[in-house]
Structure formats: structure tokens, C-alpha cells
Amino acid sequence: MQLTIDFEQWITFCRSLSQLDQQIWDSSIKADKWSVKSIVSHIMLWDRYFYEEAIRKIASNQEITLIHQDFDEFNQKAIQYARNITADQLLKDAIDIREKIIATIRSLSEEQIEYHYVDGDGRVFQVKQYLIDFIWHDQHHMKPLAKYIIEKGYDITVEREGT
């Protein structure tokens, strides 16, 4: 499925971040913006949340427990999380959870991917729409991150190899 291929771009991007030195990891991409590490933490924690509360549960034929999150609170937790983890461990965790999501989605039937589930808030959750939304979310963060990192003199991979 093309959507899972597009969703894999984050993994390739994360692998290319392994070359960054600590100063870049801790630096903000613009004044009053998040650090590189905080952005990776933000995406990784959203991935973990959606995996645990929706994707894994769909694959196990369980009721999904996804509920609306206070974005500001969630993002503050991501910033704090980034302060308490090494860049290497964060990258490993970000790649691992994204790989789990992709492998789990690829194991689903077409019916499960298209099905309209009801989340913990009574809202519709659909795997296909989740992928569309989070591919956009990835790009929203990857483009300015890549621009910043390239300006700092690093070679970065923005798209999946072979695309």
C-alpha cells in the first residue's frame, strides 16, 4: 500500500539523523521553536500513543481506547521526554515504534484498514485516514527540520530511498 510506503519516510529520515552532533540535537530550528530532539520526541510519542491505543488493538480485535489529547500538554511532555533521553536511544525508539506500526498495519486485512472504528471519545477512527493525517504531520516537521540541518552543513535524507 502506497500509504505505508510514504509512512516509512520517517524511518529513513530518522536514520539520517544519526550523524548529528549533540549541539545540533539540542538546538532550536528557529528562535522560540522546538529543538531537533524535541521534534523527534514529539513524533515518536504520538506514534507510541496511536500504536498502543488504536493500531495494536485493531490487530488484536480489541476495542480502541484512543481519546482526544490536550495537544499543548502532550507536546510539553514530549519536550520533557527529550531532555531525559539520549539522541541515540530516541532515534532507536522512534524507528522501532514506527516499524511496529507499519508491520501491524501491513498485517491487517483490507476490511480492517477501511473499517470505521469508534474511538474512546465516540469519534470515528479509520486506519487509512490515520496514515494520511500522520504522513502530513511527518512532512510538516521533516521539511523545516531538513532545511535547518542542511543549513548546518549536514547531508540529510528527506525522502524514502528509491522514490
Secondary structure by P-SEA (a helix, b strand, c coil): caaaaaaaaaaaaaaaaccccccccccccccccccaaaaaaaaaaaaaaaaaccaaaaaacccccccccaaaaaaaaaaaaaacccaaaaaaaaaaaaaaaaaaaaacccccccccccccccbbbbaaaaaaaaaaaaaacaaaaaaaaaaabbbbbcccccc
